[in-house]
Amino acid sequence: MIRTARKHWLNNWELYLLITPVLAYFIIFHYIPMYGVQIAFKDFIATKGITGSPWVGMKHFDRFFQSYFFWRLIKNTLGIGVYQLAVGFPVPILLALMIHEVRGKFFKKTVQTVTYAPHFLSTVVMVGILVIFLTPDTGIVNQIIKAFGGHSIPFMTEPGWFKSLYVFSGVWQQMGWSSIIYLAALSGVDPQLHEAARVDGASRLQRIWHINIPCIVPTIVILLILNTGSVLSVGFEKAFLMQNDMNLESSDVFATYVYRSGLLGAQYSFSAAVGFFSNIVNFVLLVTVNFIARRVGGNSLW
């Protein structure tokens, strides 16, 4: 068996060499740092290092579970994550189905370019656009509201608007890029299925519903599992840039709290415990949804 594996490696060494940088990236930046997770169970002292710091067990987890911020972080992070999944996940699928049905090549390429472009905006630029557009005095959105007789709304400082602004701006920015994988899946649909459906008198909508969607269901399920497994992984940069003292009630998520307590407050062990807890919840969600998907539809990650 060792001889067979060696022969296989020698015959395909170029492919293994090609994947080496990717493996090195994950090993160096994702697996090796896992060694530091143990500080969540210690009172980390920089001068003593990770191994020399005293072991305290679940002390930091108990402190977090009993703190005022626990339920607020759960509510905000889970609320944004589920909101993002409910709104942001179906939109790229619908966009891909619509783009796939466009027959004019020029119009199709134009729509693809326009929808892909926002993905390449940095998070800072994205939030800057929101601030400029939603400013109460000079923002174009409030100017339109006042032109129709309404009153300006402080979108960026109103807690009730934070989740919607966060989610829908993310949908606008990522929907084109996220639709690429669905377009790739749709390109693999057998044209003979559509030809047979046309002969049977099926309309375009019926062909989309009975041919295109079933053919991309495996892709949809896999991406749904992956997205569900990151529900509590609300990105730090955008939440932090949109956050201010006025909307902190609804904008404070795990990532921003870990930043405040860990980097600003120098509570390294406590912040590690908070981050570790959110990752454990994500892992449980991933395994659970994967199990359900495998039992229900037969499609799963493993």
Phi, psi and omega per residue, in radians:
M1 nan -0.691 3.105
I2 -1.114 -0.685 3.129
R3 -1.127 -0.692 3.124
T4 -1.149 -0.751 3.124
A5 -1.114 -0.703 3.123
R6 -1.115 -0.748 3.109
K7 -1.088 -0.726 3.106
H8 -1.091 -0.712 3.137
W9 -1.130 -0.745 -3.131
L10 -1.165 -0.606 -3.140
N11 -1.285 -0.395 -3.074
N12 -2.188 0.549 -3.044
W13 -1.094 -0.512 3.137
E14 -1.116 -0.676 3.138
L15 -1.188 -0.710 3.111
Y16 -1.154 -0.644 3.105
L17 -1.151 -0.639 -3.132
L18 -1.147 -0.618 -3.092
I19 -1.525 -0.141 -3.105
T20 -0.992 -0.808 3.134
P21 -1.049 -0.631 3.130
V22 -1.173 -0.789 3.107
L23 -1.080 -0.737 3.134
A24 -1.075 -0.704 3.135
Y25 -1.062 -0.859 -3.099
F26 -1.175 -0.663 3.137
I27 -1.163 -0.791 -3.054
I28 -1.283 -0.765 -2.991
F29 -1.758 -0.178 -3.108
H30 -2.126 -0.704 -3.067
Y31 -1.598 -0.805 3.121
I32 -1.048 -0.736 3.117
P33 -1.087 -0.280 3.102
M34 -1.057 -0.378 3.085
Y35 -1.014 -0.582 -3.108
G36 -1.360 -0.106 -3.140
V37 -1.079 -0.436 -3.092
Q38 -1.115 -0.286 3.118
I39 -1.182 -0.290 3.062
A40 -1.137 -0.363 -3.132
F41 -1.888 0.230 -3.140
K42 -2.302 2.846 2.919
D43 -1.594 1.600 -3.005
F44 -1.177 2.235 3.063
I45 -2.145 2.076 -2.997
A46 -1.019 -0.680 -3.099
T47 -1.202 -0.429 -3.141
K48 -1.644 -0.266 -3.141
G49 1.384 3.135 -3.098
I50 -1.192 -0.833 -3.079
T51 -1.240 -0.500 -3.098
G52 -1.520 -0.196 -3.131
S53 -1.278 2.528 -3.083
P54 -1.215 2.469 3.127
W55 -1.391 2.278 -3.132
V56 -2.185 0.070 3.088
G57 1.162 -2.221 -3.046
M58 -1.619 0.323 -3.074
K59 -0.974 -0.847 -3.075
H60 -1.249 -0.569 3.085
F61 -1.180 -0.764 3.102
D62 -1.059 -0.715 3.126
R63 -1.094 -0.726 -3.135
F64 -1.197 -0.755 -3.123
F65 -1.100 -0.509 -3.101
Q66 -1.656 -0.042 -3.082
S67 -1.416 2.840 3.113
Y68 -1.114 -0.551 -3.007
F69 -1.361 -0.289 -3.018
F70 -0.984 -1.001 -3.080
W71 -1.216 -0.529 3.093
R72 -1.169 -0.735 3.120
L73 -1.158 -0.732 3.100
I74 -1.064 -0.824 -3.104
K75 -1.098 -0.822 -3.091
N76 -1.209 -0.863 -3.079
T77 -1.161 -0.817 3.125
L78 -1.161 -0.660 3.124
G79 -1.087 -0.810 3.121
I80 -1.164 -0.730 -3.112
G81 -1.097 -0.805 3.139
V82 -1.207 -0.713 3.085
Y83 -1.027 -0.800 -3.135
Q84 -1.122 -0.687 3.130
L85 -1.193 -0.739 -3.094
A86 -1.189 -0.638 -3.091
V87 -1.665 -0.795 -3.014
G88 -1.361 -0.430 -3.100
F89 -1.301 -0.777 -3.110
P90 -1.272 -0.481 -3.034
V91 -1.043 -0.850 3.107
P92 -1.059 -0.550 3.108
I93 -1.156 -0.823 3.119
L94 -1.097 -0.727 3.127
L95 -1.092 -0.759 3.136
A96 -1.110 -0.728 3.113
L97 -1.094 -0.701 3.137
M98 -1.215 -0.767 3.128
I99 -1.106 -0.661 -3.126
H100 -1.100 -0.523 -3.097
E101 -1.491 -0.162 -3.140
V102 -1.265 2.289 -3.110
R103 -1.676 -0.554 3.132
G104 -1.243 2.034 -3.060
K105 -1.108 -0.737 -3.116
F106 -1.112 -0.818 3.134
F107 -1.129 -0.674 -3.141
K108 -1.106 -0.797 3.122
K109 -1.138 -0.644 3.136
T110 -1.132 -0.796 3.126
V111 -1.089 -0.736 3.129
Q112 -1.089 -0.771 -3.133
T113 -1.116 -0.768 -3.116
V114 -1.134 -0.688 -3.111
T115 -1.389 -0.484 3.106
Y116 -1.321 -0.587 -2.974
A117 -0.940 -0.783 -3.105
P118 -1.024 -0.431 3.141
H119 -1.030 -0.529 -3.054
F120 -1.526 0.019 3.016
L121 -1.343 2.417 3.083
S122 -1.255 2.808 3.141
T123 -1.068 -0.663 3.128
V124 -1.084 -0.778 3.120
V125 -1.128 -0.717 3.139
M126 -1.040 -0.843 3.140
V127 -1.184 -0.620 3.079
G128 -1.061 -0.696 3.084
I129 -1.095 -0.760 3.113
L130 -1.040 -0.790 -3.120
V131 -1.091 -0.781 -3.124
I132 -1.137 -0.755 -3.087
F133 -1.275 -0.483 -2.998
L134 -1.904 0.130 3.092
T135 -1.013 2.313 -3.073
P136 -1.011 -0.651 -3.044
D137 -1.532 -0.802 -3.007
T138 -2.048 -0.088 -3.114
G139 -1.122 2.461 -3.062
I140 -1.112 -0.586 -3.135
V141 -1.137 -0.810 3.128
N142 -1.233 -0.500 3.063
Q143 -1.120 -0.702 3.105
I144 -1.173 -0.734 3.119
I145 -1.050 -0.771 3.138
K146 -1.211 -0.539 3.118
A147 -1.147 -0.477 3.104
F148 -1.668 0.250 3.051
G149 1.577 0.114 3.139
G150 -1.556 -3.098 3.115
H151 -1.930 2.556 -3.121
S152 -1.096 2.559 -3.101
I153 -2.042 2.243 3.092
P154 -1.384 1.306 -3.029
F155 -0.965 -0.774 -3.000
M156 -1.339 -0.266 -3.141
T157 -1.964 -0.045 -3.140
E158 -1.585 2.046 -3.097
P159 -0.983 -0.612 -3.093
G160 -1.160 -0.362 -3.116
W161 -1.628 -0.227 -2.976
F162 -1.042 -0.910 -3.056
K163 -1.058 -0.748 -3.129
S164 -1.152 -0.732 3.114
L165 -1.109 -0.749 -3.123
Y166 -1.098 -0.832 -3.045
V167 -1.251 -0.872 -3.035
F168 -1.253 -0.556 3.037
S169 -1.175 -0.623 3.072
G170 -1.174 -0.676 3.101
V171 -1.091 -0.800 3.127
W172 -1.064 -0.692 -3.074
Q173 -1.311 -0.585 -2.968
Q174 -1.914 -0.179 -2.996
M175 -1.102 -0.685 -3.140
G176 -1.146 -0.795 -3.137
W177 -1.145 -0.715 -3.121
S178 -1.211 -0.380 -3.124
S179 -1.343 -0.225 -3.071
I180 -1.047 -0.767 -3.089
I181 -1.161 -0.567 3.091
Y182 -1.274 -0.642 3.069
L183 -1.111 -0.660 3.092
A184 -1.123 -0.702 3.110
A185 -1.163 -0.684 3.134
L186 -1.182 -0.521 3.131
S187 -1.178 -0.300 3.123
G188 -1.581 0.013 3.118
V189 -1.225 2.319 -3.105
D190 -1.145 2.077 3.129
P191 -1.049 -0.440 -3.127
Q192 -1.137 -0.494 3.088
L193 -1.128 -0.726 3.112
H194 -1.207 -0.677 3.112
E195 -1.088 -0.762 3.115
A196 -1.121 -0.660 3.133
A197 -1.176 -0.659 3.104
R198 -1.118 -0.724 3.115
V199 -1.064 -0.616 3.132
D200 -1.411 -0.017 3.071
G201 1.532 0.302 -3.136
A202 -1.269 2.395 3.092
S203 -1.337 3.005 3.138
R204 -1.096 -0.728 -3.141
L205 -1.106 -0.702 3.116
Q206 -1.144 -0.648 3.118
R207 -1.197 -0.633 3.081
I208 -1.123 -0.773 -3.057
W209 -1.243 -0.671 -3.012
H210 -1.757 -0.201 -3.130
I211 -2.095 -1.027 -3.038
N212 -1.126 -0.886 -3.083
I213 -1.098 -0.836 3.101
P214 -1.031 -0.562 -3.115
C215 -1.254 -0.467 -3.129
I216 -1.789 0.086 3.123
V217 -0.990 -0.771 3.107
P218 -1.000 -0.707 3.102
T219 -1.143 -0.728 3.132
I220 -1.082 -0.763 -3.102
V221 -1.118 -0.804 -3.128
I222 -1.059 -0.792 -3.139
L223 -1.199 -0.581 3.082
L224 -1.127 -0.723 3.102
I225 -1.076 -0.806 -3.128
L226 -1.123 -0.717 3.138
N227 -1.199 -0.660 3.112
T228 -1.150 -0.594 3.134
G229 -1.254 -0.072 3.107
S230 -2.168 0.460 -3.111
V231 -1.035 -0.697 -3.123
L232 -1.549 0.030 3.129
S233 -1.639 0.964 3.070
V234 -1.184 2.193 -3.034
G235 -0.986 2.539 -3.108
F236 -1.305 -0.828 -2.940
E237 -1.014 -0.908 -3.062
K238 -1.172 -0.765 3.124
A239 -1.090 -0.709 -3.128
F240 -1.165 -0.733 -3.123
L241 -1.225 -0.547 3.125
M242 -1.487 -0.193 -3.040
Q243 -1.411 2.466 3.010
N244 -2.620 3.045 -3.069
D245 -1.090 -0.441 -3.080
M246 -1.383 -0.590 -3.089
N247 -1.881 0.227 -3.087
L248 -1.008 -0.495 -3.124
E249 -1.034 -0.592 -3.107
S250 -1.990 -0.107 -3.086
S251 -1.834 -0.124 -3.123
D252 -1.367 1.980 -3.120
V253 -2.110 3.073 -3.084
F254 -0.961 -0.775 -3.057
A255 -1.118 -0.754 -3.127
T256 -1.261 -0.582 3.117
Y257 -1.202 -0.696 3.080
V258 -1.092 -0.694 3.102
Y259 -1.089 -0.800 -3.113
R260 -1.163 -0.799 -3.072
S261 -1.354 -0.578 -3.078
G262 -1.500 -1.014 -3.071
L263 -1.422 -0.745 -3.130
L264 -1.425 -0.680 -3.115
G265 -1.632 -0.075 3.121
A266 0.991 0.489 3.066
Q267 -1.681 1.276 -2.956
Y268 -1.125 -0.778 -3.125
S269 -1.162 -0.741 -3.130
F270 -1.121 -0.812 -3.137
S271 -1.147 -0.598 3.072
A272 -1.125 -0.663 3.109
A273 -1.137 -0.710 3.123
V274 -1.120 -0.822 3.121
G275 -1.119 -0.668 3.128
F276 -1.141 -0.685 3.118
F277 -1.079 -0.794 -3.135
S278 -1.116 -0.637 3.113
N279 -1.196 -0.630 3.102
I280 -1.128 -0.737 3.112
V281 -1.087 -0.756 3.095
N282 -1.043 -0.726 -3.132
F283 -1.120 -0.749 3.123
V284 -1.095 -0.742 3.105
L285 -1.090 -0.749 3.140
L286 -1.049 -0.842 -3.119
V287 -1.135 -0.712 -3.117
T288 -1.130 -0.850 -3.129
V289 -1.163 -0.644 3.098
N290 -1.097 -0.725 3.123
F291 -1.120 -0.782 -3.140
I292 -1.106 -0.768 -3.131
A293 -1.098 -0.674 3.139
R294 -1.184 -0.688 -3.120
R295 -1.278 -0.620 -3.048
V296 -1.467 -0.908 -3.013
G297 -1.988 -0.165 -3.131
G298 1.459 -0.010 3.108
N299 -1.857 2.272 -3.121
S300 -2.821 2.968 3.094
L301 -1.264 -0.627 3.116
W302 -2.579 nan nan
